[in-house]
Amino acid sequence: MLAEIERHVQQPPALVVEILSDATRTRDLTVKRDLYEANGVRWYLISDPEEGRSSLLRLGTMGRYESLPSADRQEIDLCPDCRLSVDLGTP
């Protein structure tokens, strides 16, 4: 039984990418956002194909998501040795 427990995720992911749809839009922007925030997911990327835009949120020091200034490209740190460049110009 212990071997099974050890295989489970031990920490939150550094990044969650959400692609909005009409069916889940409200839930994704409220319930799921709150869930990710409460569990310490550092980066939340929301892509809205209908609106043609993407938003990148970062978990701030107070444990709440903060919007980053609009830019076509953002650099995010996933771990000490891993950086990701995200193009926010198109969803």
N, C-alpha and C positions, 0 to 999 in steps of 0.2 A: 504494500500500500504506500509506503514512504517513497518508493521509486516513482510512482504516479504523481505524487504531490510535487516532487522536485522538477518534473517536466513542465509544470504550469508556469505561466508568466509571473515573474517575481517583482516587476516594476512596470510602470506605465510606459507606453511607447513615447518616443521623443516627438513624433509627428503623427497627426491624423489628417488625412485628406478626405474631404467630404464633397461629393458631387451632388448638388441639389437637383431634385426633381419635384414636379408638382405634388406628387403623392406624399413626399416626406419632408418638404421644405420647412414647414412650421416646426416639426419635431426636431429636425437637424439643427435649426437655429436657436432652439430653446432647450429642450430636454437633453439632447445629446451634447450641446455646448456646455451646459451646466455640469453634466456628468464628467466630461473630459477635464473641465476646469477643476472640479472637486478632487479628481484623481491625479492631478499634477501633470497632465499632458502639456509639455512646454510649447509646442507649436500646433496651431489649428489652421489648416488651409481650406478655405471654402471656395469651391468653384461653382459659379452659377451660369450654366450654358444659355439659359433663357435671357438673362441680362447681358451676357457677353463679358463678364468680369470675374475676377477672383480677388479674394481678400485673405491676408495673412495676419493671424493674431498670435501674439506672444504672451505667455504667462508671465505677469509682472511680479515684482517683489511682494506685493500684497496678496498674491494668490488669485488675482483676477486677470482676465484676458485684456490685452491692450492692442488696439489697431496700430499697425505700423504705417508710416507715411506712404502714400501712393508712390509707387515706382514700378518700372517695367520689370526690374530684376531685383531679387532680394537674396542675400546670403544668410543662411541659417546654420547654426551649429547643432548637430545631432548628438555628438559626443566630443570629447576632447580632440580626437584625431579625425573627425569626420565633419566636413562642411558640405552643404548642398546649396547650389545656386538654382533658384526658382524663377522662371519667367512668368510674370503675372500679366503679361500683355494680352494673352488670349486664354480662355478657359479650356 
